[in-house]
Amino acid sequence: MLRSAAVPTEHGGWGLTADPIAVAAPLVGVELWFDTRSRSRRLVSELEADTHLHVHKENNVLFPAVLDLEEDLAKR
C-alpha cells in the first residue's frame, strides 16, 4: 500500500507524493536519533567507570613506581 507524504515542490510550495521512501524517511530519522541518544546515555556511565579506573591506576600504581625508580637511579 502506498501512502502519501507532504514534500516541498520546486516552486516553493508543498505537494503530495506516493513515494514510500518519502513517507518512511522522517520516521527512520527520528528512530535513529532516539536510538543514538539512548546509546549515548548508556555509554556515559561506562566512560565514567573507565576514567575512574585509569586515574586510580595512574595515581596508585604508575606514579609510585616512577618515584621508586627515580630514587633507585639517584642512588647510583
N, C-alpha and C positions, 0 to 999 in steps of 0.2 A: 504494500500500500504506500503510495506516495503522499507526502504531506507538503503543505505549502509553508514557506518561510518568508518573512519580510526581509528584503535585501535592498541596499541602495542601488539606484539606477544611475546610468551615465549622465542623466540630466539633473541630478541633484535631488531627486525625489525618492520615494520608496515604491517598490513593486513586490509582487509575489512570485516565488519560484517553486517548482515542484521537485527541486533537486534534493535528494535525501541527505547528501553531504552538507548542504546549507542548513538543513534542519538539525543535524546531529553535531555539527562543529561547535556551536556555543555550549552545548551540553557537555561535550567531551572536554572542552577547555575548562569549564567550571569544575568538573570532576577531577581533572589533573591538578588544578590549583589547590583544591581541598586536600588531595592526597599528598601533594608536596608539603603543604603546611603541616599536616598531621605527622608526616615522617620527620620533618624538621624539629617539631616539638619533642618527639621521642628521642632524637639524637642529641638534644641539648644535655640531657641528664647523662648520657654516655660520655659526651665530651667533658663534662664536669668531673666525672669519676676518673677519666684518663688523666686529666690535668692534675687532680689531687695526687694521683699515684706518681706521676712524673715529678712533681715538686717534692714529694716525700722521698723518693729515691735520690734526687739530687741533693737534698739537704741532709739526709741521714746516712747515705752510703757513699756517694761520689765525693762530696765536699770533704768529709773527714778523711777519706782515703788520700786525697790530694794533699791535705795538711800533713798527714803522716809521711807521705813521700817527700814533701819539701823538707821536713825535719831530718829524714834519713840522708837526703842529699846535702843538707847543710852540715851534717856531722862529718862528712867525708873530707 
